[in-house]
Amino acid sequence: MFVTGILPAAREQLVTIAQDAPLIEAARLLRSGTDLLVACNPDGILTGVITKTDIVARISQCQGASCVAAVSGIMTREVVLCRPDDRLQDVLARMKEHGLKNIPVVDAHCRPLGVLTARAILRVLLRDVQYEEALLIDYVKGVGYR
């Protein structure tokens, strides 16, 4: 199975923010159950990601006007990402290797298409394994084969 197969679910998880938006806006967006914000430049190209952990770490150090700083000052710029033609097993391995719960999906021009969660990937892979197991059981029992 490929990322493209669960792209509609990934699109539902995508929340973008301008790279020059203030931290308070990022905090507001993350408060609503979103775990990862994708920061983009004015052309819509992914430039970084921001997590709740990033916001909490920064706000805990705020003094004066520093909480109105742009998200570009705290975002992770070296982003682990995937593309629609990547295999889900490979994406999950990449996420595990980097200790990630979420990963952005981008097109060939690095424009965000969605955000995949490890839970969504595991759900799809488990469903595929269960289907294959059922087919194997039917084969062994001779069900549907004459």
DAJOWO-V586640 format. One record per residue. RES is the residue in one small letter. PSI is psi in degrees with one decimal (999 if undefined). OMEGA is omega in degrees with one decimal (NA if undefined). Layout:
res=RES psi=PSI omega=OMEGA
res=RES psi=PSI omega=OMEGA
This chain:
res=m psi=143.8 omega=-178.2
res=f psi=161.7 omega=179.4
res=v psi=-38.0 omega=-178.5
res=t psi=-30.0 omega=-179.4
res=g psi=-23.8 omega=179.1
res=i psi=21.6 omega=179.1
res=l psi=-36.5 omega=177.2
res=p psi=-40.1 omega=177.5
res=a psi=-36.8 omega=179.2
res=a psi=-35.5 omega=179.1
res=r psi=-35.6 omega=179.5
res=e psi=-27.1 omega=-177.8
res=q psi=-7.9 omega=-175.2
res=l psi=122.4 omega=172.7
res=v psi=120.4 omega=-178.7
res=t psi=159.1 omega=177.7
res=i psi=146.2 omega=177.0
res=a psi=141.1 omega=-178.1
res=q psi=-19.8 omega=179.1
res=d psi=10.0 omega=177.9
res=a psi=151.6 omega=179.1
res=p psi=153.8 omega=179.6
res=l psi=-36.1 omega=-177.7
res=i psi=-34.6 omega=176.7
res=e psi=-41.1 omega=177.1
res=a psi=-43.0 omega=178.6
res=a psi=-41.2 omega=179.1
res=r psi=-43.5 omega=180.0
res=l psi=-37.0 omega=-180.0
res=l psi=-23.4 omega=-179.4
res=r psi=-27.0 omega=-172.8
res=s psi=22.9 omega=178.3
res=g psi=1.0 omega=177.4
res=t psi=137.7 omega=-178.7
res=d psi=-20.3 omega=-174.4
res=l psi=129.8 omega=173.9
res=l psi=138.9 omega=176.5
res=v psi=115.7 omega=179.5
res=a psi=135.5 omega=-177.5
res=c psi=153.1 omega=173.8
res=n psi=177.0 omega=-178.6
res=p psi=-21.1 omega=178.1
res=d psi=0.3 omega=179.9
res=g psi=14.9 omega=179.2
res=i psi=135.4 omega=178.0
res=l psi=128.4 omega=178.0
res=t psi=-12.4 omega=179.6
res=g psi=178.4 omega=176.1
res=v psi=154.1 omega=179.0
res=i psi=134.1 omega=178.0
res=t psi=170.8 omega=176.0
res=k psi=-37.7 omega=179.6
res=t psi=-40.7 omega=178.2
res=d psi=-44.8 omega=-177.9
res=i psi=-47.5 omega=-178.7
res=v psi=-43.2 omega=179.9
res=a psi=-40.7 omega=-178.1
res=r psi=-45.4 omega=-177.6
res=i psi=-31.1 omega=179.1
res=s psi=-15.8 omega=179.4
res=q psi=5.7 omega=-176.0
res=c psi=138.4 omega=173.3
res=q psi=125.2 omega=178.6
res=g psi=-124.1 omega=-174.7
res=a psi=8.2 omega=-175.6
res=s psi=-19.6 omega=179.2
res=c psi=-5.8 omega=175.0
res=v psi=9.8 omega=177.3
res=a psi=160.9 omega=179.9
res=a psi=150.5 omega=178.8
res=v psi=-22.7 omega=179.4
res=s psi=-21.7 omega=179.6
res=g psi=-18.9 omega=-178.5
res=i psi=-9.4 omega=-175.2
res=m psi=153.4 omega=173.8
res=t psi=121.7 omega=-175.9
res=r psi=-30.2 omega=178.1
res=e psi=91.1 omega=-171.3
res=v psi=131.9 omega=170.6
res=v psi=124.6 omega=-176.5
res=l psi=175.9 omega=177.8
res=c psi=170.4 omega=-178.6
res=r psi=159.5 omega=-176.6
res=p psi=-28.1 omega=-178.1
res=d psi=7.7 omega=175.6
res=d psi=146.2 omega=175.5
res=r psi=140.4 omega=-178.6
res=l psi=-38.2 omega=178.7
res=q psi=-39.4 omega=180.0
res=d psi=-39.6 omega=178.9
res=v psi=-44.5 omega=179.4
res=l psi=-40.6 omega=177.7
res=a psi=-41.1 omega=178.3
res=r psi=-41.7 omega=178.9
res=m psi=-43.8 omega=179.6
res=k psi=-43.1 omega=179.9
res=e psi=-36.6 omega=-177.4
res=h psi=2.4 omega=178.8
res=g psi=40.9 omega=-176.2
res=l psi=147.3 omega=173.2
res=k psi=-20.8 omega=-177.5
res=n psi=150.0 omega=178.4
res=i psi=130.9 omega=178.6
res=p psi=145.9 omega=173.3
res=v psi=128.4 omega=-178.5
res=v psi=159.1 omega=175.9
res=d psi=-172.6 omega=-177.3
res=a psi=-21.3 omega=-179.7
res=h psi=11.2 omega=179.4
res=c psi=29.6 omega=172.6
res=r psi=132.6 omega=-177.3
res=p psi=135.7 omega=177.1
res=l psi=-24.1 omega=-177.5
res=g psi=-178.7 omega=175.6
res=v psi=123.3 omega=177.2
res=l psi=140.7 omega=173.9
res=t psi=151.2 omega=177.1
res=a psi=-37.6 omega=-179.7
res=r psi=-43.6 omega=179.9
res=a psi=-41.9 omega=179.2
res=i psi=-46.8 omega=-179.7
res=l psi=-38.1 omega=179.2
res=r psi=-44.9 omega=-179.8
res=v psi=-45.5 omega=-179.0
res=l psi=-38.8 omega=178.3
res=l psi=-42.0 omega=179.1
res=r psi=-40.8 omega=178.3
res=d psi=-41.9 omega=179.4
res=v psi=-42.2 omega=179.2
res=q psi=-39.1 omega=178.3
res=y psi=-45.5 omega=179.2
res=e psi=-37.6 omega=177.8
res=e psi=-42.6 omega=179.0
res=a psi=-40.5 omega=177.2
res=l psi=-42.1 omega=180.0
res=l psi=-42.1 omega=178.0
res=i psi=-45.3 omega=178.1
res=d psi=-39.3 omega=179.4
res=y psi=-46.5 omega=-178.8
res=v psi=-39.0 omega=179.5
res=k psi=-12.8 omega=-179.4
res=g psi=16.2 omega=-179.4
res=v psi=126.5 omega=176.6
res=g psi=4.9 omega=-179.9
res=y psi=117.3 omega=177.6
res=r psi=999 omega=NA
